[in-house]
Amino acid sequence: MPPVLRAEITDAEIDKGIEDIKKILYRSQNKAGLWDNPKGPDDAGGEGRNWGGPTALITYALLTAGESYQSPKLNRAVRFLSDEVKMVGLYAVACRAHVWSHLPDMFHGKLREDLYWLQQAAHPVNTGGVSFRYLQDSKDWDNSTAQYGVLGMWEAAKRNLPVGGNFWAGFEKHAIATQNDDGGWSYTQGESRTSMTTAGLVMLFITQDYLHRQDFRGVGRAAKHPLQAVIDKGLGWLDKNYKPGVNVNGGSPHYTMYGIERVGIASGRKYLGNKDWYRTGAEWILSNKGSGTNAAFSLLFLVRGRVPVFINKLEIPGYDWNNRPYDLARLTEWVSDEVEQSMNWQVIPIGVSPEHWLDAPILYLASHEPLALSEEQEQRIKRFIDLGGMLITSADDSSTAFTQSVTDLMKKLYPLYDQELIKPDDELMNVVFRLESNRLGAKSIHNGIRHLAVHLPRDVSWTLHSTNHTDPMPWQFFTNAYYYATEKGRLRNRLDQHYLAREKDRGGPDVTVVRASYDGNWNPEPLAWEIQSNYMYNARKANVKLKSVELAKLPDPSEAPFVHVAGTTAVEFNDAQQEAVKHYVNAGGVLFFENAGGAGNFADSVIQMLGKAFPNERVRPVSTAANLITGKNIKGFDISNIDYRAYATLRMGQVDTPRLLTLNINDKPRVIISGEDLSEAMLDQPVWGVFGYDSPSAHKIMSNLVLYAMYGNNPPKPDKPEEKPAEKPAEAKKSADAKPEAKKADNAKPAEKKPAEKKPAAK
């Protein structure tokens, strides 16, 4: 099981690596604007048969990395590929087809021409199938040219050009016939290679989609499908043999890593064996960027694998979790086009720690079988949800047994919440498309802040997997889910931070934080304080110890100086709770009441209770000069200027100051109230419809609340500045009369100016 660790490589490093490789490629461009000899090939055979291929491959890589074909640097190469070069080699034509598929429709005719060339180059071979070799009139085969030819034709097929089923069938027959007994593939014969195993698998993933889509109409067939057995055997070889930058039994490591990326994206798998193929591969590439076509392969790996992951499919061993193998692949492609954002999907094993599931904001589970999970597996699902993720389940073949098992599981995990039909005016039903919840049948459990889990009782996965559908609602629902679960597009890249882990060698003074319970929704986000505690630990503010205590039985402030009370709806506080609150704050403790989610009227209930407990005091806004806000004398942050979530800003306009209320005891804030959300923000997971502070602001506000409780009565001693002897004035060196002044300067300690806390960037 991969451990939960801080990322050894960051998305910022990936971004820099991409830019560095672009520079490498542009520096190697010749005066003619090409990456080939502009005078033509040196010979008709050997490398000469690939003339035009380097320019095509590098142009494709740069286009994939976001470079414009109209830029002066690339336009010359595109004109060369379009009007000047007469290609004779399979590699060159196949790479050029990738260029046309990434350009506007005006180049569609060029793509059609290359498709025709590839169709003419495909020929029957002695394996009983169809394959390619170096030239159009070749008669033999190898699995490298076979992969490139198939990929070139696939680019045309994705742009709706007809390829023909006979070609796909021939390629599939060849790939199956050339698989070795160990599950891998070789170049032509002999020992299996990593590069050729990825080639064989990519061909089969493509043919499975085009030839066998209808095979999965019935449920329970996917795992037993004969082609799936061949694919699983190949993936098993990669599980055993994948090492970043290593082509087992072969060379060309950059070409091999390009193949790994192709398999990873086509299969959706995050792991090969126990290795995250993208993270480990990117680490290798950043130290081995290469040049020329090798640099192009590196660029393609980094760019294509880096894009955000929209949705994860949960893999459960021994269970039919993948009845429709292409449901999420097709869905992700559709939603990507709809939101104009390149995205991937993934398969995530249930045995992996839930922190790793947060690559994607949505976890998808579809089957026809009733769930039969272990207690540990159930708790993994709950932890993903509690960390801020959203679960979407779908009943394959409209299975009532699966639906009932999902209902039972959710009731077990979240007994306080009922599974209910989503209301027509809910944000999830309206964020982009206005959907009819009755028609969709979508039911949800909601914690008063956000949707935790949504169940679709109809056979949505078949609609997504197949091409024979007329109802747009399932597609529209998942588009809404994308906008809802990403806070309207705040989807992070693959290697961005998705979970704030605790760092080594940080910390601070110990402090006990109490989370007060009562008869109601006192704990809507159970893991918010886990993340907040890690934040304060990493910032060296405090080492938070969490404790849950009944509101009517609050401890002495000397044991726990800060109490957090959250709620989402109106609460009738009883006399015992009211007395406990009164006693606690009069003894010097700090109580914080939060209207979690920002939508309910919990704060109104609190203000009514405080009016009874403290009839001679009134609730007022916290002073902007208070240490709680400035951070002075409490080792805190300056939160005078903060940011709100986009949803809140949309509804109340641009506000950049905290809207905290306080009830003062002896002129000191003792009860603090927030009508806006902090709990969900502390999870640092995007979701639409939450009225409150953004995550960086929430972390700082909550930190100041705790630090104020720690130091409000006894301000901490200021850190002793490092003593450095002041430089003697120039005059002191020249005049004996100035010596007393010089001595005074030596003894003086210059005031240290603390840099102002930077305002977090608005999101």
Buried (B, 14 or more C-beta within 10 A) or exposed (E): EBEEEEBEBBBEBBBEBBEBBBEBBEEEBEEBBBBBEEEEBEEEEEEBBBBBBBBBBBBBBBBBBEBEBEEEBBEBBBEBBBEEBEBBBBBBBBBBBBBBBBBEEEBBEBBBBBBEBBBEBBBBBEBEBBBBBBBBEBEEBBBBBBBBBBBBBBBBBEBEBEBEEEBBBBBBBBBBEBBBEBBBBBBEEEEBBBBBBBBBBBBBBBBBBBBBBEBBBEBBBBBEBEBBEBBEBBBBBBBEBBBBBBBBBBEBBBBBBBBBBBBBBBBBBBBBBEBBBBBBBBBBBBEBBBBBBBBBBBBBBBBBBBBBBBBBBBBBEEBBBBBBBBBBBBBBBBBBEBBEBBBBBBBBBBEBBBBBBBBBBBBBBBBBBBBEBEEEBBBBBBBBBBBBBBBBBBBBBBBEBBBBBBBEBBBEBBEEBEBEEBEEEBBBBBBBBEBEBEEBBBBBBBBBBBBBBBBBBBBBBBBBBBEEEEEEBBBBBBBBBBBBBBBBBBBBBBBBEBBBEBEEEBBBEEBBBBBBBBEBBBBBBBBBBBBBBBBBBBBBBBBBEEEEBBBBEBBEBEEBBBBBBBBBBBBEBBEEBBEBBBBBBBBBBBBBBBBBBBBBBBBBBBBEBBEEBBEEBEBEEBEEEBBBBBBBBBBBBBBBEBBBBBBBBEEEEEEEEBBBBBBBBEEBBBBBBBBBBBBBBBBBBBBBBBBBBBBBBBBBBBBBBBBBBBBBEEEEEEEEEEEEEBEBEEEBEEEEEBEEBBEEBEEEEEEEEEEEBEBBEEE
